[in-house]
Amino acid sequence: MFDRRQTREWVHGLTALILSLFLLGVSSNLGIVKGAADIVGEILAVPEYPAVKLRAFLGRMFLWAREKSELQDRIETLQRENAALRVTRAVVLNEQLKAELNARMSDVQVTMRAPLSWWNEVRLDKGEDEGVTSGLPLFQDGFLVGRVTSVGKFSSWAELLTSPSLMIPVVIEETRDLGVVVGEGNGTVLLTYVPVARGDLSGMNLSTALIGEQLPPGLPIGKVGAQVGTEDDGYATYRVKTGADLSRLYTLSLLSRAKDGAR
């Protein structure tokens, strides 16, 4: 049984609860709560301002970093795809060229190679009577050896890749960078005028470039060897590993001109 004191406390508590609920309902309808909340919000906005701005700044930075990372990944992917497409295109063009070249090849014999000009030129056993003309390229095992420089009635002379006076524009097939191949007159062949910024190109394939007027484009020469030096103008020099054995030349293949007169 509750005594009078406990009963009074319960009555007061219930009365206060009912009055609070009543005031809450009335104040909500009158906008008192909303107004109070607005005032409190404006007061708290001052100390919260730095935190809000910092959160917005960090959010923008995170979004920028993520977008930059995604963009960089996309650029790298496109660069790899572009490099692969360049190589694929070069391979297709080379295969088409090889099919055409094989139909225009004829054998010639080296009949003279003077000791004093061993690395510069050779004499061939065919001349004008066999359709040989100046500028025709020579091959050994499918790789460029040199080109015909002078033609007689029954014989002709060809300049070799190792000659210092024969400069051939070339392209590095994997990167499509251009350079110039030239001999040193002692059996060494160099690749020059390659930008240092292109990095290490050792092991990549070399073929004649489209810009050359002496020879058709796409003729295989060999591979890029070790880098041997750099120039003050920002170009690197590499050795060339020729596909042909230029120290032993006996039977070579001569590429005749196309029927339409093009190289």
Secondary structure as a PSIPRED ss2 file (coil, helix, strand):
# PSIPRED VFORMAT (PSIPRED V4.0)

   1 M C   1.000  0.000  0.000
   2 F C   1.000  0.000  0.000
   3 D C   1.000  0.000  0.000
   4 R H   0.000  1.000  0.000
   5 R H   0.000  1.000  0.000
   6 Q H   0.000  1.000  0.000
   7 T H   0.000  1.000  0.000
   8 R H   0.000  1.000  0.000
   9 E H   0.000  1.000  0.000
  10 W H   0.000  1.000  0.000
  11 V H   0.000  1.000  0.000
  12 H H   0.000  1.000  0.000
  13 G H   0.000  1.000  0.000
  14 L H   0.000  1.000  0.000
  15 T H   0.000  1.000  0.000
  16 A H   0.000  1.000  0.000
  17 L H   0.000  1.000  0.000
  18 I H   0.000  1.000  0.000
  19 L H   0.000  1.000  0.000
  20 S H   0.000  1.000  0.000
  21 L H   0.000  1.000  0.000
  22 F H   0.000  1.000  0.000
  23 L H   0.000  1.000  0.000
  24 L H   0.000  1.000  0.000
  25 G H   0.000  1.000  0.000
  26 V H   0.000  1.000  0.000
  27 S H   0.000  1.000  0.000
  28 S H   0.000  1.000  0.000
  29 N H   0.000  1.000  0.000
  30 L H   0.000  1.000  0.000
  31 G C   1.000  0.000  0.000
  32 I H   0.000  1.000  0.000
  33 V H   0.000  1.000  0.000
  34 K H   0.000  1.000  0.000
  35 G H   0.000  1.000  0.000
  36 A H   0.000  1.000  0.000
  37 A H   0.000  1.000  0.000
  38 D H   0.000  1.000  0.000
  39 I H   0.000  1.000  0.000
  40 V H   0.000  1.000  0.000
  41 G H   0.000  1.000  0.000
  42 E H   0.000  1.000  0.000
  43 I H   0.000  1.000  0.000
  44 L H   0.000  1.000  0.000
  45 A H   0.000  1.000  0.000
  46 V H   0.000  1.000  0.000
  47 P H   0.000  1.000  0.000
  48 E H   0.000  1.000  0.000
  49 Y H   0.000  1.000  0.000
  50 P H   0.000  1.000  0.000
  51 A H   0.000  1.000  0.000
  52 V H   0.000  1.000  0.000
  53 K H   0.000  1.000  0.000
  54 L H   0.000  1.000  0.000
  55 R H   0.000  1.000  0.000
  56 A H   0.000  1.000  0.000
  57 F H   0.000  1.000  0.000
  58 L H   0.000  1.000  0.000
  59 G H   0.000  1.000  0.000
  60 R H   0.000  1.000  0.000
  61 M H   0.000  1.000  0.000
  62 F H   0.000  1.000  0.000
  63 L H   0.000  1.000  0.000
  64 W H   0.000  1.000  0.000
  65 A H   0.000  1.000  0.000
  66 R H   0.000  1.000  0.000
  67 E H   0.000  1.000  0.000
  68 K H   0.000  1.000  0.000
  69 S H   0.000  1.000  0.000
  70 E H   0.000  1.000  0.000
  71 L H   0.000  1.000  0.000
  72 Q H   0.000  1.000  0.000
  73 D H   0.000  1.000  0.000
  74 R H   0.000  1.000  0.000
  75 I H   0.000  1.000  0.000
  76 E H   0.000  1.000  0.000
  77 T H   0.000  1.000  0.000
  78 L H   0.000  1.000  0.000
  79 Q H   0.000  1.000  0.000
  80 R H   0.000  1.000  0.000
  81 E H   0.000  1.000  0.000
  82 N H   0.000  1.000  0.000
  83 A H   0.000  1.000  0.000
  84 A H   0.000  1.000  0.000
  85 L H   0.000  1.000  0.000
  86 R H   0.000  1.000  0.000
  87 V H   0.000  1.000  0.000
  88 T H   0.000  1.000  0.000
  89 R H   0.000  1.000  0.000
  90 A H   0.000  1.000  0.000
  91 V H   0.000  1.000  0.000
  92 V H   0.000  1.000  0.000
  93 L H   0.000  1.000  0.000
  94 N H   0.000  1.000  0.000
  95 E H   0.000  1.000  0.000
  96 Q H   0.000  1.000  0.000
  97 L H   0.000  1.000  0.000
  98 K H   0.000  1.000  0.000
  99 A H   0.000  1.000  0.000
 100 E H   0.000  1.000  0.000
 101 L H   0.000  1.000  0.000
 102 N H   0.000  1.000  0.000
 103 A C   1.000  0.000  0.000
 104 R C   1.000  0.000  0.000
 105 M E   0.000  0.000  1.000
 106 S E   0.000  0.000  1.000
 107 D E   0.000  0.000  1.000
 108 V E   0.000  0.000  1.000
 109 Q E   0.000  0.000  1.000
 110 V E   0.000  0.000  1.000
 111 T E   0.000  0.000  1.000
 112 M E   0.000  0.000  1.000
 113 R C   1.000  0.000  0.000
 114 A C   1.000  0.000  0.000
 115 P H   0.000  1.000  0.000
 116 L H   0.000  1.000  0.000
 117 S H   0.000  1.000  0.000
 118 W C   1.000  0.000  0.000
 119 W C   1.000  0.000  0.000
 120 N C   1.000  0.000  0.000
 121 E E   0.000  0.000  1.000
 122 V E   0.000  0.000  1.000
 123 R E   0.000  0.000  1.000
 124 L E   0.000  0.000  1.000
 125 D C   1.000  0.000  0.000
 126 K C   1.000  0.000  0.000
 127 G C   1.000  0.000  0.000
 128 E H   0.000  1.000  0.000
 129 D H   0.000  1.000  0.000
 130 E H   0.000  1.000  0.000
 131 G C   1.000  0.000  0.000
 132 V C   1.000  0.000  0.000
 133 T C   1.000  0.000  0.000
 134 S C   1.000  0.000  0.000
 135 G C   1.000  0.000  0.000
 136 L C   1.000  0.000  0.000
 137 P E   0.000  0.000  1.000
 138 L E   0.000  0.000  1.000
 139 F E   0.000  0.000  1.000
 140 Q E   0.000  0.000  1.000
 141 D C   1.000  0.000  0.000
 142 G C   1.000  0.000  0.000
 143 F E   0.000  0.000  1.000
 144 L E   0.000  0.000  1.000
 145 V E   0.000  0.000  1.000
 146 G E   0.000  0.000  1.000
 147 R E   0.000  0.000  1.000
 148 V E   0.000  0.000  1.000
 149 T E   0.000  0.000  1.000
 150 S E   0.000  0.000  1.000
 151 V E   0.000  0.000  1.000
 152 G C   1.000  0.000  0.000
 153 K C   1.000  0.000  0.000
 154 F C   1.000  0.000  0.000
 155 S C   1.000  0.000  0.000
 156 S E   0.000  0.000  1.000
 157 W E   0.000  0.000  1.000
 158 A E   0.000  0.000  1.000
 159 E E   0.000  0.000  1.000
 160 L E   0.000  0.000  1.000
 161 L C   1.000  0.000  0.000
 162 T C   1.000  0.000  0.000
 163 S C   1.000  0.000  0.000
 164 P C   1.000  0.000  0.000
 165 S C   1.000  0.000  0.000
 166 L C   1.000  0.000  0.000
 167 M E   0.000  0.000  1.000
 168 I E   0.000  0.000  1.000
 169 P E   0.000  0.000  1.000
 170 V E   0.000  0.000  1.000
 171 V E   0.000  0.000  1.000
 172 I E   0.000  0.000  1.000
 173 E C   1.000  0.000  0.000
 174 E C   1.000  0.000  0.000
 175 T C   1.000  0.000  0.000
 176 R C   1.000  0.000  0.000
 177 D E   0.000  0.000  1.000
 178 L E   0.000  0.000  1.000
 179 G E   0.000  0.000  1.000
 180 V E   0.000  0.000  1.000
 181 V E   0.000  0.000  1.000
 182 V E   0.000  0.000  1.000
 183 G E   0.000  0.000  1.000
 184 E C   1.000  0.000  0.000
 185 G C   1.000  0.000  0.000
 186 N C   1.000  0.000  0.000
 187 G C   1.000  0.000  0.000
 188 T C   1.000  0.000  0.000
 189 V E   0.000  0.000  1.000
 190 L E   0.000  0.000  1.000
 191 L E   0.000  0.000  1.000
 192 T E   0.000  0.000  1.000
 193 Y E   0.000  0.000  1.000
 194 V E   0.000  0.000  1.000
 195 P E   0.000  0.000  1.000
 196 V H   0.000  1.000  0.000
 197 A H   0.000  1.000  0.000
 198 R H   0.000  1.000  0.000
 199 G C   1.000  0.000  0.000
 200 D C   1.000  0.000  0.000
 201 L C   1.000  0.000  0.000
 202 S C   1.000  0.000  0.000
 203 G C   1.000  0.000  0.000
 204 M C   1.000  0.000  0.000
 205 N E   0.000  0.000  1.000
 206 L E   0.000  0.000  1.000
 207 S E   0.000  0.000  1.000
 208 T E   0.000  0.000  1.000
 209 A C   1.000  0.000  0.000
 210 L C   1.000  0.000  0.000
 211 I C   1.000  0.000  0.000
 212 G C   1.000  0.000  0.000
 213 E C   1.000  0.000  0.000
 214 Q C   1.000  0.000  0.000
 215 L C   1.000  0.000  0.000
 216 P C   1.000  0.000  0.000
 217 P C   1.000  0.000  0.000
 218 G C   1.000  0.000  0.000
 219 L C   1.000  0.000  0.000
 220 P E   0.000  0.000  1.000
 221 I E   0.000  0.000  1.000
 222 G E   0.000  0.000  1.000
 223 K E   0.000  0.000  1.000
 224 V E   0.000  0.000  1.000
 225 G E   0.000  0.000  1.000
 226 A E   0.000  0.000  1.000
 227 Q E   0.000  0.000  1.000
 228 V E   0.000  0.000  1.000
 229 G E   0.000  0.000  1.000
 230 T E   0.000  0.000  1.000
 231 E C   1.000  0.000  0.000
 232 D C   1.000  0.000  0.000
 233 D C   1.000  0.000  0.000
 234 G C   1.000  0.000  0.000
 235 Y E   0.000  0.000  1.000
 236 A E   0.000  0.000  1.000
 237 T E   0.000  0.000  1.000
 238 Y E   0.000  0.000  1.000
 239 R E   0.000  0.000  1.000
 240 V E   0.000  0.000  1.000
 241 K E   0.000  0.000  1.000
 242 T E   0.000  0.000  1.000
 243 G C   1.000  0.000  0.000
 244 A C   1.000  0.000  0.000
 245 D C   1.000  0.000  0.000
 246 L C   1.000  0.000  0.000
 247 S C   1.000  0.000  0.000
 248 R C   1.000  0.000  0.000
 249 L C   1.000  0.000  0.000
 250 Y C   1.000  0.000  0.000
 251 T E   0.000  0.000  1.000
 252 L E   0.000  0.000  1.000
 253 S E   0.000  0.000  1.000
 254 L E   0.000  0.000  1.000
 255 L E   0.000  0.000  1.000
 256 S C   1.000  0.000  0.000
 257 R C   1.000  0.000  0.000
 258 A C   1.000  0.000  0.000
 259 K C   1.000  0.000  0.000
 260 D C   1.000  0.000  0.000
 261 G C   1.000  0.000  0.000
 262 A C   1.000  0.000  0.000
 263 R C   1.000  0.000  0.000
